[in-house]
């Protein structure tokens, strides 16, 4: 089976950098895949990507050594199994609140005897290899999101569930849990302290800590802090930032201003 280089890096105590995919385009995905990220995550929870889009996007990632991850919409065994069957090497499951929900995610993601995933890997054997089912439990990553008050309160119970490979912090929802306005790259000291407590708990349980960020500043910050699955940004964010910066520079250099059509 094709090795999961990201999961193996986590197990070796190393950090990885990835990006979020929100544009339902195989071509955009393939272009970003060739940038050299360790992993790319297709986001099916928020945005406009459906299952057919996700499959095509994973095919595009397959043209490189980048690992294909998918964030599913919910802790639902039917969609967890389908994205794994389509070749996802990591599944990000949102809003995990307690041990039972973590166990449900593991059950959906792992073949027996570890879980209850149904046999039928479809495209996964084409991407991963004919021996996929013999090694999938060891080479596919189960990533639970910690982003609610209940999840924080039950952190040790969640992280002690066998089969949980990574706990990924959703900072905006975590802000809600802490009574704050949702902010991705959050500068609040209280918010950052909770993030560090989540990381410490992950280290105690041998689970890789992950952090969602949207800027180089915060990516660097959390990598230096010890997080192992860190997001540099998103496809849409990269596009807007580069276009906006170049456009502003071009207008500043030439004195050109935006014109609006007459009413």
C-alpha positions as a printed NumPy array, in Angstrom:
array([[  0.   ,   0.   ,   0.   ],
       [  1.139,   3.55 ,  -0.739],
       [  2.44 ,   4.929,   2.577],
       [  0.727,   7.82 ,   4.31 ],
       [  3.761,  10.076,   4.576],
       [  1.904,  12.65 ,   6.687],
       [  0.698,  10.121,   9.246],
       [  4.164,   8.593,   9.452],
       [  5.65 ,  12.055,  10.016],
       [  3.257,  12.612,  12.941],
       [  4.201,   9.285,  14.457],
       [  7.847,  10.298,  14.213],
       [  7.093,  13.545,  16.047],
       [  7.457,  15.75 ,  12.968],
       [  5.262,  18.623,  11.802],
       [  3.46 ,  18.911,   8.474],
       [  2.011,  21.814,   6.511],
       [ -1.104,  21.623,   4.39 ],
       [ -3.832,  23.729,   2.857],
       [ -7.612,  23.768,   2.704],
       [ -9.5  ,  23.279,  -0.561],
       [-12.808,  25.102,  -0.944],
       [-12.982,  25.599,  -4.727],
       [-14.694,  22.675,  -6.514],
       [-12.112,  22.504,  -9.296],
       [ -9.825,  19.603, -10.149],
       [ -7.563,  21.937, -12.118],
       [ -7.146,  24.375,  -9.229],
       [ -6.518,  21.43 ,  -6.911],
       [ -3.917,  19.924,  -9.206],
       [ -2.133,  23.271,  -9.493],
       [ -1.981,  23.661,  -5.708],
       [ -0.918,  20.036,  -5.278],
       [  2.228,  20.757,  -7.267],
       [  3.203,  23.49 ,  -4.784],
       [  4.631,  20.798,  -2.51 ],
       [  2.264,  20.688,   0.486],
       [  2.446,  17.639,   2.738],
       [ -1.328,  17.268,   2.577],
       [ -4.366,  18.998,   1.121],
       [ -7.821,  18.8  ,   2.677],
       [-10.983,  18.863,   0.567],
       [-13.595,  20.68 ,   2.636],
       [-17.037,  19.111,   2.319],
       [-18.347,  20.644,   5.546],
       [-18.397,  24.312,   4.564],
       [-18.649,  25.656,   1.044],
       [-19.875,  24.211,  -2.225],
       [-17.96 ,  20.949,  -2.733],
       [-20.054,  17.821,  -3.183],
       [-18.987,  14.166,  -3.323],
       [-18.414,  14.131,  -7.088],
       [-16.24 ,  17.232,  -6.809],
       [-14.27 ,  15.646,  -3.965],
       [-13.516,  12.511,  -5.977],
       [-12.222,  14.541,  -8.931],
       [-10.153,  16.691,  -6.59 ],
       [ -8.569,  13.624,  -5.011],
       [ -7.727,  12.353,  -8.483],
       [ -5.966,  15.664,  -9.094],
       [ -3.998,  15.377,  -5.85 ],
       [ -2.958,  11.884,  -6.959],
       [ -0.692,  13.412,  -9.62 ],
       [  1.708,  14.341,  -6.775],
       [  3.099,  12.942,  -3.522],
       [  0.76 ,  15.187,  -1.483],
       [ -1.62 ,  13.273,   0.802],
       [ -5.363,  13.682,   0.087],
       [ -7.503,  14.465,   3.146],
       [-11.233,  15.218,   3.317],
       [-13.226,  17.063,   5.957],
       [-16.626,  15.409,   5.985],
       [-19.8  ,  17.378,   6.77 ],
       [-20.636,  15.41 ,   9.915],
       [-19.765,  12.384,  12.027],
       [-21.719,  10.146,   9.67 ],
       [-20.413,   6.641,   8.851],
       [-21.917,   6.715,   5.363],
       [-19.904,   9.706,   4.136],
       [-16.766,   8.755,   6.1  ],
       [-16.743,   5.378,   4.367],
       [-17.409,   6.872,   0.941],
       [-14.529,   9.367,   1.032],
       [-12.169,   6.644,   2.239],
       [-13.381,   4.34 ,  -0.53 ],
       [-12.653,   7.171,  -2.967],
       [ -9.038,   7.375,  -1.811],
       [ -8.892,   9.818,   1.093],
       [ -5.855,   9.117,   3.255],
       [ -7.187,  11.216,   6.105],
       [-10.687,  12.057,   7.301],
       [-11.32 ,  15.186,   9.364],
       [-14.488,  14.815,  11.443],
       [-15.947,  18.06 ,  12.853],
       [-17.471,  18.822,  16.238],
       [-16.351,  15.809,  18.253],
       [-17.736,  16.366,  21.745],
       [-17.158,  13.205,  23.776],
       [-15.719,   9.708,  23.847],
       [-18.79 ,   8.096,  22.27 ],
       [-18.612,  10.422,  19.266],
       [-14.893,   9.74 ,  18.86 ],
       [-15.565,   6.006,  19.014],
       [-18.275,   6.402,  16.379],
       [-15.802,   8.141,  14.043],
       [-13.179,   5.438,  14.566],
       [-15.776,   2.727,  13.972],
       [-16.704,   4.343,  10.653],
       [-13.106,   4.858,   9.512],
       [-11.518,   1.521,  10.424],
       [-12.08 ,  -1.98 ,   9.106],
       [-12.868,  -4.863,  11.498],
       [-11.81 ,  -5.846,  14.049],
       [-10.862,  -2.27 ,  14.951],
       [-14.028,  -0.75 ,  13.508],
       [-17.051,  -1.466,  11.386],
       [-16.14 ,   0.002,   7.999],
       [-17.732,  -1.944,   5.177],
       [-15.583,  -3.689,   2.563],
       [-15.664,  -2.027,  -0.866],
       [-12.706,   0.302,  -1.385],
       [-13.626,   1.161,  -4.991],
       [-11.083,   3.783,  -6.139],
       [ -8.874,   3.423,  -3.041],
       [ -7.241,   0.268,  -4.378],
       [ -6.384,   2.05 ,  -7.626],
       [ -4.659,   4.868,  -5.758],
       [ -3.273,   3.05 ,  -2.735],
       [ -2.583,  -0.425,  -4.114],
       [ -4.201,  -3.842,  -4.342],
       [ -3.264,  -4.623,  -0.713],
       [ -5.15 ,  -1.568,   0.539],
       [ -7.494,  -3.412,   2.881],
       [ -4.606,  -5.224,   4.552],
       [ -3.006,  -1.954,   5.661],
       [ -5.697,   0.745,   5.553],
       [ -6.244,   0.798,   9.324],
       [ -2.582,   1.722,   9.816],
       [ -2.202,   4.101,   6.861],
       [ -5.397,   6.183,   6.929],
       [ -5.607,   9.025,   9.455],
       [ -8.619,   9.712,  11.642],
       [ -8.593,  13.396,  12.633],
       [-11.139,  14.647,  15.162],
       [-11.929,  18.326,  15.532],
       [-11.892,  19.878,  19.013],
       [-13.948,  23.052,  18.854],
       [-16.724,  23.009,  21.463],
       [-16.978,  23.503,  25.217],
       [-18.054,  19.89 ,  25.613],
       [-15.118,  18.732,  23.533],
       [-12.691,  20.682,  25.713],
       [-14.255,  19.291,  28.891],
       [-13.99 ,  15.715,  27.536],
       [-10.569,  16.111,  25.956],
       [ -8.828,  13.256,  27.786],
       [-11.692,  10.872,  27.049],
       [-11.633,  11.761,  23.344],
       [ -7.86 ,  11.543,  22.953],
       [ -7.648,   8.181,  24.732],
       [ -9.846,   6.477,  22.108],
       [ -7.717,   3.986,  20.119],
       [ -7.655,   4.951,  16.452],
       [ -7.698,   8.728,  16.921],
       [ -4.549,   9.935,  15.161],
       [ -4.879,  13.706,  15.364],
       [ -6.952,  16.342,  17.169],
       [ -7.44 ,  19.401,  14.996],
       [ -8.431,  22.743,  16.504],
       [-11.123,  24.751,  14.749],
       [-10.319,  28.211,  16.158],
       [-13.512,  29.973,  15.066],
       [-15.852,  27.455,  16.681],
       [-13.496,  27.261,  19.644],
       [-14.002,  31.007,  20.038],
       [-17.76 ,  30.407,  20.225],
       [-17.107,  27.832,  22.957],
       [-15.14 ,  30.421,  24.917],
       [-17.784,  33.131,  24.566],
       [-15.903,  35.087,  21.9  ],
       [-16.675,  36.215,  18.392],
       [-15.558,  33.646,  15.802],
       [-12.078,  34.531,  14.579],
       [ -9.73 ,  32.235,  12.711],
       [ -6.297,  33.584,  13.641],
       [ -7.23 ,  34.561,  17.171],
       [ -4.919,  36.868,  19.146],
       [ -6.811,  36.569,  22.413],
       [ -4.495,  35.228,  25.131],
       [ -7.247,  33.136,  26.698],
       [ -8.026,  31.489,  23.361],
       [ -4.363,  30.772,  22.704],
       [ -3.955,  29.305,  26.188],
       [ -6.754,  26.808,  25.524],
       [ -5.078,  25.876,  22.238],
       [ -1.858,  25.175,  24.119],
       [ -3.758,  23.066,  26.653],
       [ -5.24 ,  21.022,  23.808],
       [ -1.76 ,  20.515,  22.367],
       [ -0.397,  19.405,  25.743],
       [ -3.216,  16.881,  26.105],
       [ -2.49 ,  15.546,  22.623],
       [  1.175,  15.06 ,  23.486],
       [  0.2  ,  13.207,  26.675],
       [ -1.963,  10.763,  24.737],
       [  0.351,  10.316,  21.74 ],
       [ -2.049,  12.094,  19.38 ],
       [ -0.822,  14.637,  16.831],
       [ -2.074,  18.18 ,  17.575],
       [ -3.459,  20.137,  14.626],
       [ -4.358,  23.779,  14.084],
       [ -6.344,  25.57 ,  11.404],
       [ -4.8  ,  28.889,  10.402],
       [ -5.209,  31.399,   7.602],
       [ -1.899,  33.243,   7.528],
       [  1.835,  32.711,   7.412],
       [  2.157,  34.502,  10.763],
       [ -0.09 ,  32.06 ,  12.616],
       [  1.118,  29.018,  10.708],
       [  4.669,  29.798,  11.819],
       [  3.491,  30.552,  15.37 ],
       [  1.727,  27.225,  15.848],
       [  4.433,  25.186,  14.121],
       [  7.001,  26.66 ,  16.528],
       [  4.655,  25.873,  19.412],
       [  4.684,  22.192,  18.456],
       [  1.525,  21.599,  16.435],
       [  1.985,  18.866,  13.82 ],
       [ -0.899,  19.376,  11.368],
       [ -0.952,  23.051,  10.501],
       [ -2.862,  24.738,   7.691],
       [ -1.142,  27.548,   5.8  ],
       [ -4.366,  28.797,   4.192],
       [ -6.917,  27.937,   1.526],
       [ -7.042,  27.899,  -2.255],
       [ -9.575,  30.741,  -2.324],
       [ -7.625,  32.69 ,   0.282],
       [ -4.363,  32.365,  -1.627],
       [ -6.046,  33.551,  -4.811],
       [ -7.735,  36.545,  -3.185],
       [ -4.613,  37.587,  -1.289],
       [ -2.307,  37.449,  -4.306],
       [ -4.784,  39.112,  -6.666],
       [ -5.627,  41.809,  -4.134],
       [ -1.994,  42.577,  -3.334],
       [ -0.916,  42.744,  -6.972],
       [ -3.942,  44.813,  -7.936],
       [ -3.304,  47.292,  -5.136],
       [  0.356,  47.533,  -6.13 ],
       [ -0.501,  48.061,  -9.795],
       [ -2.962,  50.819,  -8.966],
       [ -0.514,  52.422,  -6.579],
       [  2.328,  52.377,  -9.108],
       [  0.286,  53.722, -11.998],
       [ -2.266,  55.938, -10.276],
       [ -5.072,  53.901, -11.853],
       [ -8.294,  53.894,  -9.861],
       [-11.235,  51.58 , -10.039],
       [-14.088,  52.86 , -12.178],
       [-17.722,  52.098, -11.646],
       [-20.384,  52.048, -14.366],
       [-22.719,  55.017, -14.498],
       [-26.045,  54.568, -12.777]])
